[in-house]
Amino acid sequence: MPSQSLAALVEDSQWPFLFLVSDFSYGADDYDAEGHEEQKGPPEGSETMPYIDESPTMSPQLSARSQGGGDGIPPTPPEGLAPGVEAGKGLEMRKLVLSGFLASEEIYINQLEALLLPMKPLKATATTSQPVLTIQQIETIFYKIQDIYEIHKEFYDNLCPKVQQWDSQVTMGHLFQKLASQLGVYKAFVDNYKVALETAEKCSQSNNQFQKISEELKVKGPKDSKDSHTSVTMEALLYKPIDRVTRSTLVLHDLLKHTPVDHPDYPLLQDALRISQNFLSSINEDIDPRRTAVTTPKGETRQLVKDGFLVEMSESSRKLRHVFLFTDVLLCAKLKKTSAGKHQQYDCKWYIPLADLVFPSPEESEASPHVHPFPDHELEDMKMKISALKSEIQKEKANKGQSRAIERLKKKMFENEFLLLLNSPTIPFRIHNRNGKSYLFLLSSDYERSEWREAIQKLQKKDLQAFVLSSVELQVLTGSCFKLRTVHNIPVTSNKDDDESPGLYGFLHVIVHSAKGFKQSANLYCTLEVDSFGYFVSKAKTRVFRDTTEPKWDEEFEIELEGSQSLRILCYEKCYDKTKVNKDNNEIVDKIMGKGQIQLDPQTVETKNWHTDVIEMNGIKVEFSMKFTSRDMSLKRTPSKKQTGVFGVKISVVTKRERSKVPYIVRQCVEEVEKRGIEEVGIYRISGVATDIQALKAVFDANNKDILLMLSDMDINAIAGTLKLYFRELPEPLLTDRLYPAFMEGIALSDPAAKENCMMHLLRSLPDPNLITFLFLLEHLKRVAEKEPINKMSLHNLATVFGPTLLRPSEVESKAHLTSAADIWSHDVMAQLQVLLYYLQHPPISFAELKRNTLYFSTDV
């Protein structure tokens, strides 16, 4: 719409505005979208911000407030309209309003017919051996559509002759009153709407035939139209009934404005409007947020399809943005800084019409300055602070502490969570405006990157046109974002309600069995992602199954959960073409074949038995099993009943039996990792296949002669996992139960000289097999960290992995140290990490020098 008419709408007091009442908080009102503290101004009175909708049909979410502070649109017309209108002019306006409404009613009925058209054949196939959809799926997707169609067909058939044979005596208030009285059918439709959309989406992903049907439904054009049919998606048509309720309410309002008070229709229209308004008020919060916003330059309704928080690289720094994907435009915004008492609004940073948006291919993209990841140790420090603050908040609540103290702790927690969210993503997502510059986002999850790319590409399949928004149009579109957004809070745990699930803490064991549904042979593998601290991270990866349509991995992984609520599985086709390198991170881009997500329901996974499930993704089915071990159970060190093996046997017993200084298993695993795994990305962090690890455990325990041959053929992550498992299953930690309290006290010392003396004295106090093995491992981990630019494993990363493994006390000793299962990053775990990091950062330590040197002081530990 031209900017002049928009301005006129703003000034026109007769326009039925929608008012926005802000009830939103990020969780810390004094921080803007880039984490800067705001200067609080004096409290000001609350002000209502008008929401303007240019489209022929306005947003169905009507506010309960109006300009006059009443309840919605007033049932009595504004003063000077209905009572004062000339009868002839008023009746003529009534006819014009009704004629326009009748034309839109015809279109609406045609849309409902198009939606119902595939229902009968789908039902017919449901009872055959090859159904497209099940009866239950059909009834869910098309729920109440037939009833709504019949209601409106009857209404249209009765209203049409009255409008065509118009005179001053025509009455039709009873028709609108009857239509309003049947809104209960719409309530049932609205209650089912979200489920219907989700079912249709899932069915489209798993069934190509239904996907084709749902993407191009043919809608008949109006009788006088030149266009016989138009193609519309099922998702768009399912939205029409919701849109229609609001349209009918607005028409009633307009009819009342132009109906004399003494006309027989007046009380009937008043009653119909009252019923409609009450209905809209009752469903206000239930309507799916993907609703009409403004009109596109082509005159079509513009809907919000997707929105969310993304980190943008802007001027070499990270900025948290709220990104909005509409049907024809991508808009990047940030929350404006506002004084206390004022409503928050968005500021548009940039927008790209989807007709101009392109994803540069690896060959086309220009080399850009490399994105330097945030130091791992600083990210881990943030996690530790967050968990420590969480514990403090829980203690304050348990002791019924002051609300002011709790709020202060929550604010600190939010600050750290915000910084973690801002600085942890590293996966590049670049978009380009063919008429201008490129924009780079950083994401934590490949799943999320794929979701954004697919949503944009799906919209780009339509006939889109390039355009430029005027300043007023851009202002209106940006203003609509606040009301339309579906993601209200930054995804951090401090924004969660107290009654929300804290997620799972412990270890999730996942077996990825197999996949089927691929149309042609390919080199295939899967990755597993879980959410942690508000964002998703990749935790495991299967081997590549080459040249197949039915890969059978049967690989088991152990994944550490840190307040996790969801598991994602992504299926990739491996790319070996070195020209397809993403210049933002110098990594080869593999193609995502499918992706899926499941909720980690504690009641389902917290059992001793394996739970088998299938994830469907774009026609591909991945079968997997999982079981969960809580944090307190996974911390147990259990001595082996057999003393003939190496796992679960004291290190002194093993070295004495082998007549070695360092256990054979440690020497062989370290040698293999240094030979072919020292440059492996995520070595020691990425989970190895559990079945492979168990196989290696068995051969080492049996001292099998084929150990070396098996090691040379085994995946390097499985070998790294075997080494970690060996230290984890020692009946007491490598640094011993006896010295554990002293290590905790020593690392807490502030004076560097005192700390040095204490930490060296503690090493000296270890039994020789423990000390020699620890020093051997220490030098190996330092060599791994030297390759950090390639393997991404810093000293801090390695300390995070090995600290608790080498120091955590055995079960008897640990009872005094265990914290709640929900607090992985407890004070003890932080200290265990710091102890190992101290020795990793220390200049080389020689066994001979340790034994030769004397301390300034000597005490028994």
N, C-alpha and C positions, 0 to 999 in steps of 0.2 A: 504494500500500500504506500502511496506517495507520502512524503513526510508532512505535507500540508494537512492532509486529512487526518493524520495521526495527531498532529497538534490540536486540530479541531476537536478530536475525540477527547483529548485530555481536558480541554476547556469546557466541553459540553457537560453541564451538570446533570442533564437528563440521562446520560449514558449509564447503564447499570454496571457500576464498578464492582470489582471483586477486591476485598481488602485483605491485606496480609498482616497477620499478627505474629510477631516473632516470639517463638517459645524455644529458641534453639541456643545451645551453648556448646562450644567445643570441649568444655571441661576446664578451660583456663581462659577466662574472658580477657585477661590482660596480655595475651599473646596473639600476634597476627600470624598469617600463613607462612611467614618465614622465620618464626621463632623470636621476633624482636619484642621486647617488652614495650607496652604502650604507656603513654602518659594519661592517667585517668583525669578526665575533666569533671566539672561539677555535674551532678545528676540533673538531667533535663526531663521534662514531661514526655510521656510516651506519645509517639506520633504514628498515625496509620499511614502506610504507604500503598497507594492505589496500584492494583495489578490490572493492566489494560490488556484486553484480548481483542485482537483485530479480526479474528476469524469469524465466519458466519455462525459457528457454534462455539460457545464459550466453554471454559473449563468446567467439568462436572463438580469440581470441589468448591462449592460455594461456601464462603465464610459465614459464620453466624453473626457477623457484625456488618452494619451498613453505615452510610455517612451520618445518618442521624442517630446512630447508636442503638437502633432497634434490632429486631430479630430478623435478619435477612432482608429480602425485598418486601417492602410494605404491602399488605393486602389491599390497602386503600391507596389509590393513585396519588401522586404528588399534587399538592394544591394547585389549582388553576388549570389542570389538564382535563380530567373527566367531567367534573361538575360544570366547568365553564365552557366546554367545547360546543361549537354549533352542531346541532343534531345531524344535519346533512353532511358536514365535513367529517364528523366523527364516524358516521356509518360508512362513508367512503373509505376512510382510513382502515376501518375494520375489515372491509372487503380486501384492501391491498395486503394487510397483514395475513389474512386467511389464505389469499391466493398464493402468497410466497410460501406459507407454511405447508399448504397442500402440495405444492411442487416438490418441496423437500421431503414430504411424507411419501410421495411416489418413489423418489430415489431410495429412501430408507427401506421401503417394502421390497424394491428390486434387490437391494443389498442383502436383506434377510433371505430372499428366494435363492440368491447365489450361494449363500452359506448353507442352505438346506439341500441344495442340488446334489452334492456328493454323498449326503447322509444315507439315502436309500441304497445305492450300489455298495457302499461300505458295509451296511448292515447285511446285505445279501451275501457278501463274501465272508462275513464273520462266521458263518456256519459251515463254510467249506474247509477243505483240508489245507488251503493256503490263504488264510485270512490276511487282509491288509492291516486291520485293527481288530481288537477284541470288542465284544459288545459293551463291556464296561468302559473301555476307552472312548468308544463312540458316544455313549450316553454322557460321559463326563465332558467331552469337548462341545457337544451340541445341546447341552443341558438348557431347557426352557426356551430354546430358539423357536421351536414350532409354536409354542403357546404365545410368545411375543408376536410372531408373525400373524397369527389368527386375530389377536386383539387389534393390531394396527390395520389389518386388511378390512375388518368390520368397521373400524373408525373411519377409514378412508372412503369406503363405499357409501357410508351414511353422510359424510361431510361434503363429498364431491358435488352431488346434485344441488345442495343448498348454496354452494358458492357459485356454481354455474348458472343457477336461476335466482340470482340475487335480487332482493328488494328489501325495503325498510322493515318488513315484518318478519324476516327470517330469524329464527332462533337456533342456536347450536350449543348453548351453554351446557345442556344436559349431556351432549356427546363428550365434552371435555371433562365433565364431572364423572362420567362413567369411566373414561380413560384413566383418570387419576385414581379412581377406586380400585383399579386393577394393578396398581404399582407393586403389590405384594409379589407378583411374578418377577418383577425386576429385582426385588430384594433377594429372591432366591438365586437369580442369575448373578448378581453382584457377589454374593457369598461364595459362589462357585467359580467366579471369573479367573482368579489367580491360578487355581488348580487346572482349569480348562486350558489356560495359556501354557502352563508348564507341561501338561500332558501332550498338547499339540506339538510343542517344541521337542520333547523326548521322542515322540513318534516320528517326527520328521528326521531326526538324527539317526534313528535305527531302521527306518524304512524309506528307501528311495522313491517308491511308488507314491506313498503318502506325501513325501516332500514335494514332488512335482505337482500333485493335486493342490496342496496348500499354498503354493507360491503363485499360482495363476488361476484364480477363480474369476469367471466371467460374469460381470454385472451388466444387466440390460440398461441402456440409456433411457432417458425420459422419452415420452411419445413423440414430442416435437424435435428431438435432438437428432443431429446428423450422425453422431457416433452410435452405432448399434450396440457395441459392447466395450467395456473397459476391463482391464485386468487388475485385480486387487488381491492382496495376500489374505490368507485366513486370519492372521493376527490382527490386521487392520479392520476386518469385518467383525471380529469378535468384540472389538472396542465400540462399535457403532451403537449398541443398545445403551451403554453407559452415557455416551455423548448425547443420545436422543432425549433422555430424561431432562437434562439441563435445557436443551432447546425448547422442549414443550413448556417448561416453567417460564422461560423468557417470553415465549409467545403469549402465554396467559397474562403476563405482566403488561405487554403491549396492548393486548385486547382490552384489558381493564382501563387502560389510559384513554382509549377511544370509544368506550361504551358509556352512554348516559346512565347515571345512577338509577333512574327510574325504569331502565330497560329490563325486561324479564330475565335476560341473560346475566345481568350484573351480579346478583347473589350466587348464582350457580358458578360463574367464573371465579368469584371470590372464594367459594368453597373448594373448587378444584385447585386454585393457587395455594390455599392453606395446606391441603393434603400433599401437594407436590413439594412445598417447602419443607414440611415436616419430614417427608421421605428423604429429601436431599440431605437434611441435617443429620438424619439417622445413619446414612451410609457414607457420610463425609470422609471418615477415616478409613473406610474399608476399600475404597476404590484404588485400583492399581495406579501407581504414580506416573506411569507412561501416558500422559494425557496431553491434550491440545495446548499448545503454547501460543504461537502467533501464526500468521500466514506467510507462506513462502512467496518469493517474487512472482511465481506462476499462479498464485492464488490458492494453492493447496494448503491444507493444515500441516503445520510443522509440529512434530511430536518429539519428545525427549526419548531416546532409545536406550542410552546408557550414560552413566556418569560415575566418577570416582576420583580419588586423590592419587596424583602421580607426581613424582619428583622430576622437575625440569632442570636441565643444565642451561643456565642463563648467565651470560657474561662470566663464564668460568666458575660459577658458584651454583650450589644446589638450592632450588626454590620449591616449596610444596605448592602445587597448583590443584585446583578443582577443575577437571576436564569434563565438558558436556558434549555428548554426541547427539545431535538432532538428525532428523531425516535427511537434511541436505547440507549440514554445516557442522564443523568441529570447532568448539569454542573453548579457549583456555582462559580461566579466570582465577582471581585470588580474592579472598575476603578483604574488604576495605577496613582500615583501622577506624574504629568508632569510639566515641566517648561513652562513658557509662550512661545507661538509660536509653541510648539510641539503638535502633534496630540495625542489625548487620546487613550489609549489602555486598554484592560482588562487583569487582572491577575487571573489565575485560582486558586481558593482556594481548591477545591476538585471536583471530579466527581464520579458518580456511574453508571455503565452499567445497563440498565433497567432489564436485566436478573438477576442481583444480588440485585435489590432494592426491599425491602419488607416494608409493613406498619405493625408495631407491633400491635397486638390486645391488648385490655386492660389487658387480662389475661397474655399475654406473656411479656408485657413491664415491665422493672424493674423500681422500684421507683427511681425517680431522684430528685435532689435538687429542692425545690419548687421555681417557678418563681415569684419573688416579683413584683407586679405591681407598676408602677411609682406613686408617691403620686398624688391623684386627684387634690389637690389644685394647685400643680405645673403645671399640664396639663391645668387647667383652666386659670392660670396666663399667660401661653403661648398663649392661645386663645385670651385673652384680649389684650396682646401686639400686636398680629398679626392684630386684628381689629383696634387698635389704629394707628398702622403703615399704614394700608390700608387707613384710613381716612386722615392721613397726606399726603400720596402720592396723593390722590384725590385732596386735597386742593392745593398742589404744582402744579399739572397739571392745575387746574382751574385758578390759579394765574399766570400760565405760568412761573413757577419757573425754576431755573437752572437745567439742566440735571444732573449735578454732584450731586446735593442735592437729586434728585429723585433716582439716582442710589444707593446712600448711604442708603437711606431708604429701597429700594428694597432689598439690601444686608442684612440689619438687619431683614427684614421680612422673607427672605429665611432662615436665620439662625434659627429663631424661628419655622418656619414651618417644617424645617428639624428635629429639636429636637422633635417636636410634633409627626411627622411621625415615628420617631425612637422609641419613648418611650410610645406611646399609645397602640400598639397591645398587646393582652393578650391571644388570643386563640392559644393553642399549635398545631403544625403540625409536627409530628416526622416521619422521614424516617430512614431506617436502611439498611446498606450494609451487606448482609448475610456473607460476608468475613471479616467484620471489625466493625467500630464504627457506632454509631447513630448520627444523626444531628437533631437539634431542631430549627424550625422556629416559630415565633410568628406572628399571623395574627389578623387583627381587625374584620374580617368578616368570619362567617361560610360558607357563599356562596363562598368566595374566596378559602377557604380550600377545599371545595367540588370540585371546578373547577380543582384545581391542582391534587387532588387524582383521579378524573375521567379521566383526560387527560392521566395520567401515566398508569392507569389500562387499558385504551382502547388500548394503544400501547403494553402493556404486553400480550395482547391476541394473538399477532403474534408470530411466531417462532423465538425467540430472543436467541442469544448466548452470553455467557460471553466473555470478552476480556480485554486486558490491552493495553492502548495506549502508544506507545513509546513517548519519550520526544518531538520529532519532530512532530509527529501526534497530540499530545496535543497542541503544539504551534500553529499548523495550525488551529485546531478546535477553540482554544481560539481567534486566530486572526480573524476568520470568524465571531465571535459574534458581533463585532462592526458593520459590514456591514449588518448582517442579522437581528439584533434586530428590534422588532416592537414597543417596548416601549422606547422612546428616552429620556424622561424627568422624573425626580422624580415627582410623582403626587402631586405637591403643587400649590397653586393658584398663587404664584409669577412667576411660569413658564408659566402662561397663557398669550396669546396675549390680547392686550387691547380690541380688538373687540369680544373676546369670551364672551359668556353669563356668568354673575356673579352668576347665579343660583337663586333659590327662597329663600326668607326670610319671615318667617311667620309660619302659621300652616296649615298642610295638614290633612284634615279629611278623613279617609279611613274606609269603611265598607267592611269587609271580609264576603261575603255572604255564599258561599258553594264551594264544590269541588266534582268532579266525575272522573271516569276513573280508580279507584283502583280495582285490580283484586281479592283481598280478604279483609275481615274485619280486621280492625286494630284500635288502639287508636291514633287518628290523631289531630295535631294542626299546626298552621301556625305562623311564625314570620315575621316581617317587618323590613327591613333595608333601611336606606337612607345614602347618602354620605354627609360628613361634614368635612371641612378643609382637603380635599384631600383623605380621607379614609372613609370606610363604617362602620356604627355602628348599632347595633340592637336597635330598638326603641319600639317595641310592640310585644305582643304575645297573641294569642287567647287561649281560654280554650281548654282542651283536650276533643274531641268528641269520646266517647268510642265505640269500637266494631262495626264499620260501614264501608261501602264502599262509602257512600255518605254523608259526614258530612255537616251539615247546621249550621254554626256559627252565621251569621247575627250579628256580633259584630263590633261596631264602635270605632275607635281610633282617638285621636288628637295627631299628631306628629309635634314637632317643627322642622322647617327646617332652616339650617344655611348655605345658599349658595348651597343648594342641587339641583342636576340635574337628579337624578335617584331614582327610588323606586324598591326594590327587595322584592319578596315574596318567602319564603322557606316553604315547607310542610314537616313535620316530622312525624315519627311513634314514639310514646312515649315508652321508655324502662323503665321497673320497676325492672330490674335485677340489684341488687346492686353490683354484681361481675364485671359488665362492667363499671368500673370506670377508667377514664383517669388519670393516676398517675402523669401527668404533672400539672393538676389543680384540681384533686380530684372531678371531675364532671362526672355524668353518661352520657354516649354517646348515644344520640338518633339518629335514622337512618333517613337520608334525603331521602324522597320519590321523591321529585322533586323541582325544583327551576326555577325562571324566573325573568326577569328584564324589566322595561319600562322606557323610558325617560320622565321626567316631563316637558312637553311642556307648557310654560307659556300661550300660546293662548288657549290650551285645558283646563287647570286646573283653570286659573284665571277667572272663571265665578261663578255666584251665584248658578247655578244649579249643581246637582250631575252628574258626568260623569261615566257611567258604562262600564266596560271592562272585558276581559277574558285573563288570561295568560295561555299559554299551556306549559307543562313541562313533558317530558318523558311519553306522553300519558295521563297525568293528566291535567284537566282543572279547574282552580280556578277563580271563578267569584268575582269581587270586584267593589266598587264604590268609587269615591273620589271627593273632592272639596277643594279649597284652600282659605285661608283667609290671606290677607297680614298683615304684622307686624303692620302697623299703625291702621288697623281696629281691630285687636285682642287686642290692648292695651286699648280700650275704656272701661271705667267703666260706666255702664248704671243703674241708679236707677230704682228699680222696681216700676211699676205703682200701684201695690197692696201692701199695707202696712201691710196686714194680715199675710204674709209669713215671711220667714227669709232671703232668697236670695235677694240681691239688696236692703236690708233694713238696715238703720243705726244700728250699734251694740248697741247703747244706747237705741234705741227704743225696740229692741228684748229683751235685758236683763231686761228692766223695765217691759215689758209685761209678761215675764216669771218669774219675781221676782227672778232672778238668777244673780250671779256675772259673770259667763261665759256662753255664749249661749249653749243651750242644744245640738245643732248639733255638736259643737266643742267637748263637753265632751263625747258624745256617739261615735263619730268617733275615737277620741284618745283612748278611752277605748277599742274599738274593735281592733284597730291596735296593741295596747300593749298586748292584749290577744292572738292574733293568727297571727299577721303580722310583729312583730318586728324582726323576723329572716328571713323574706322574702327577697330574693336577689333583690336589686333595688327598695325597697319600697319607694314610693313617686317619684321615677324617672321613673319607668316603667308605661306606660299609662294604665289606666283602660278602660274597655269597655264603650264607650260613652253612649250607650243606658242604661246600668246599672246605670251610674252616673245620667243620666236624670231621671230615675225611682226613685232613692233615693232623688234627688232634689225635685221631686213632692211630695213624702210622707212627707218630712220634712216641705215643704211649707204648706201642708194641715194638719200638726200635726196629722198624721194618727196613730191610736192606734196600728197598726201592724208594727211600725217602728223597734222595737227591734227584732221581729221575722225575718223581712226582712234583717236586718243587719247581723244576725247570719248566714243566708244562702248566703249572697252576697260575691262575689270574693273580696279579701282584697284590691287588687289594685283599684277596683271601689270605695271602701270606702275611701281609701287614696285620690283618685281623686276628690271625693265629698268634702272632707275637703279643698283641694286646690281651688276648684271651688268656695266654699263659700267665702274664703278670696279674691279671684280674682274679684268676683262680688259685693263686698261691694261698696256702692256708693262713699265712699272715703277710702283710705288705712287705715289699722289698726293703723299705726303710724301717720296718719292724714296729710292732705294737708298743714295745717298751719305750722306744724313743719318740713316739708320736706326740705326746704332750709337750716334750722339749722342743721339737721342730715347730710346733704351733707358737710357743713362747718366743723362740729365737727369731722367727720371721717377723714378729711384731715389734722387735726392738727398734728404736729410733736412731741410736748412735751407730754410724757405719762401722766403726772399729769394733764395737762390742758385738754387733751382728756378725761381722766377719769371723771373729774369734769363736763365737758360739756355733755358727753354722759349720765351720771347719772341724771343731771339736766333736760335733754330732756325727759327722762323716767318719771321723777317726774311731768313734765308739761302735760303729756297725761291725758285725761279724765279717771276716774277710771275704767269703763268697758273695755276700750281699753287696759289700763295698766295691769289689772288683767288677761285678756285673753291672752295678749302677754306673760306674765310671765308663765302662764299655758302651753302655746304652747312651750315656750323656754325649760322648764324642760322636756317636752315630747320628743322634738327633741334631747336633750342631751342623753336621755335614748336609743333612736334609734341608735345614733352614738356609744354608748357603745358596740353595737353588730356589729360594722363594720367588724370584721374578718369574720362574717357569712353573713351579709346582704350587704356588700360592700358599705355602705353609711356612708361616713365620715362627719364630721361637715361641711367641705367645700362643699361637695356634697349637703348637706341639705340646706346650705346657698344659693347655686346656684339655687336650686329649689324654695325656699320660699322668698329669698331676694326681687326680683321685685314684687312678689305677695303681700307682706306685706307693701312695701314702694312706689311702683309706684303711682304717683299722678293720681287723677281723670282726666277726659278728659279736663275740663276747665283749670286745673292747669298744665297739662302736655304739653300744646302746646309749652311752652317756653323750655321744656326739651327734646322734641322728636328729635331724630336724623333721618338720612335717613333710609329707610326700609332695605337697604342693610348692615346696620351696627348694628347688634344685640348687639354685645358686646361694646356698646357705653360707654362713660365716666360715664354717669348716672347709667347704669346697673352695671358696676364695683363697683361704690360707694354703690349702694343698697346692693349688695352682701357683701361688706366689713362691712357695718353697722350691718347686722344680724350676720355675723361671729364674730364681736367684742363681741356681747352679748352672743353668744353661747360659746365662749372661756373664758368668764368672770366667776369668781366664782359665786356660787348661789346668786341670787338677791331676796331679800324678799320685798314684798309690804309694810309691816309694817316698816321695816328699812328704805326704801326709803322715806316714808312719815315722819319718825321721824328725820332722819339726816338733817343737814343743810349744805349748800354749803359755801365754802370759800368766794364766791362772789355770788350775787344774781342779776340777770338782767331779764327783761322781754324778752321772746323769740318772 
